[in-house]
Amino acid sequence: MSGESVSRDNEKGVARGVIEVASLDERHGRNDLIRVFGLSVLHRLAVDPVPAEAGTWKRPVTVDRIAPGPEPERLEETREIGWAGLSDLLDRCEVISEVLNQQEITEKAAIGVMLLLIHELEGAVLGSVLQIGSGSDYLVGVPGRDGPVEVEVSGIKSGSAGEASSRLGKRTRERLRGPGFVSVTTFQHGKSGEVHSYLHFVDPAARVDRGQGKGRRGRRS
């Protein structure tokens, strides 16, 4: 599957408009996010592990989501992440593997995808990074919630559904200290090879791992 081109953009019902990588800085009120994470996002979505066809400027992403709320509902929906207007950045994608190892590329790409989805779906805005050893990875501001919320991020270049689910549970148990988001993105997920991203709001203190199937589940397209 790793050599198969992406050509499934219109085979699924896709919710709303394309989420553009070029909007990263504007979404979070910064001027450094495309520079830091954009090239890795494009590399993982358009070059490796599944190359996009020439002239393709977007990629469908299956989002498994649990939003904050008193009665959490687990939903699955298809969104599209695009790189329109970033042809210069796309042309540089092949070079990134010469200066970053594969895990670093995956980690940066996963952070970029998280930043796009958490703003698009939850209206959350990046606050600050958390240093190693202090718990999760980032703090974000979420509309309607007092104070910042933690976010734990992880990426998998290519892996099974079981591996992604296990990573989600492990990150929740070991890293998240209070109510917050856990984001795990797999860039070649299972047999389908699609991009799959968990974005779950979880509360470890509740002793219910909402990332492992609790709550109502539906599909939105």
N, C-alpha and C positions, 0 to 999 in steps of 0.2 A: 504493500500500500504506500510505502514511502516515496515511490516514484510516480504515483498517480497524481495527475493535475487536478486542481480544484475547479470543478465545473458545475457545482450544485447550487449556485446562488439563488436560482429561482425554483428549485424543486420543493421547497418547503414554504409554508406561509410565514412571512416575516413581519414581526410587529414593528410598526412605526417606521421612522426614517433611519438612514445609515448613521452610525456613530463614528464620526471622523477622528482619526488620530490627530489631524491638524488642529482639532479643537481643544487639545489637552491643556495648553497654557491658559486659554480663555476660560475654560470651565473652572479652573482652580485659582484664577487670579494670580498666575505666576508667569515667569518668562524663561524657565529652565527645564520644564518637564519633557518637551519634545526633544530637546538636545540630549537629555540624560537617558530617556527611555524609548524615544520614538524609533530609533534605528533597530533596537532589539525587537520591538513589537512588529515592525515590518518584516524583519528577518524571519521570525517565527510564523507569521501569518501568510507571507507571500513567497518565501524561499525554502525554508527548511523547518519541519520535516516533510511538509506537503507543498510542492511548488504550485503557485497559481499560474493559470494560463496567461499567455501574453495578452495584454489589454484588459485584464481583470483588475478592478480597483476596490474590491471589497470581499469579505469572507463571512459566511454565516457562522454564528457562535450560538450553541445551545447553552442557555443560562438556567441553572437549577438554583432557585432563589427562595430565601425566607426573609421577609421584611420585618422590621420592628413592629410590634403591636401586641395588644393583650391576648389576641387569639391568632397566633401565627399560622399562616397558610403556606404550604410549600408548593411553589408553582414552577413549571418548566416552560420556557418560551424561547423562541428563536429571534435573535437580533443580528444585525450585521455591523461589522467594524470595517471601515474603509480608510483608504489612504489617498484619496483624491487630492491633487495639488502638491503631492510630496514625491514627484517623480525623481527629483535630485537625490532625495534621501533613499529612495528605492534603488537607484543606481549604485549606491554605496553599500548595499546590504551584503554583497559577497565579501567585502573587506573585513567585516566585523569579526568573522571567525579567525582572522589572523591576529587579532589583538585581544580578544576575550575568549575564555574557554566556554564550552557548551553550557555548563551549569550557570555561569554568569549571564549569558545571553538569555537563557530561560527565565532566570530570576528577574531580570530587568523587564523582560517582555510581560511576565505575569503581573508585575507591579503596574506597568502601563495599562494593561487590560483592566486590572482592578480599578485604577483611577478613572478610566472611561466609564465603566459600568456602575461604580458606586455613585458617581455624579448623575449619570443618566437615570438610574433607577431609584435612587434614594435622595438625590439632591445634596449629597454630602460633598464637603469641600476639604481638601487636604489642609491639615494644620501643621504638623511637624513629624519628623522622623524620631523614632525611639532608639536609643543606643542598645547595642548587644548586651544581653543580660538583664535588661529592664522589663522583659515581658514580650509584648507583641512588637510589630514593626513600625506602625504609624498611628498617629492620632488624626481623626477627622471631626469636623463639625457637622452635625446632622440637624436639619430643621425640626424644631419642636422638642429637642432634647437639651437638657441643661448640661453644659460642660462637654468636653471632647469625649469621643468614643474610640476605643482601640480597634485596630485592624491588623489581623495576622494574614500574611500573604505567602503563597507557595506556588511554584510552577513545576510542571512535568512536561518534558519535551514530547515523549511518546509513552503511553502506558494504558493499562486496562482500567475498566470501570472500578474494579475492586481496589486497585492501587490508589486511584484518586479518592475513593470513599474512605479508605484507610488513612490517607494523608489528612483528609479533612477532620476525621475524628481525633487523630493524634495531635494536630495543631490546636484543636479546641481544648483538649485536656491539658496539654503541656505548656501552652504559651498564653492563652487568653486568661487574664486575671479577673476580669469582670465582664458585664454585658458588652458585646461588641461583634464585629464582623470577622468572619473567616472566609478568605477567598483562595480557591485552588483552581488553577487553570491548566488543563491538559491540551496541548497543541495538536496531538494526534491521539484521539481517544478511542480505545477499543477497536473493534472490527470495522466500524464505520469510518474511522479516521477523521471524524469531524473535530472541530475545536469545541471543547466543553469547559464551562466555567461554573463552579459553585460560588455563590455569594450568599452566605447564610449569616443572619443575625442570631447569635446564640447567647445563652446565659449559663455559664458553668455552675453558678451557685444554685440554680434550679434543679441540678442533678438530673437533667433530662438533656440528652444530646440530640437537639433538634436537627442536627445535620444527618442523623442516621434514620430518618424516616418518620419521626414523630410529627403530629399535626396533620391537617388535611392536605391532600396533594391534588393538584390539578394541572392542566396543560393549557397554556395560552399561546396563541399563534397570531 
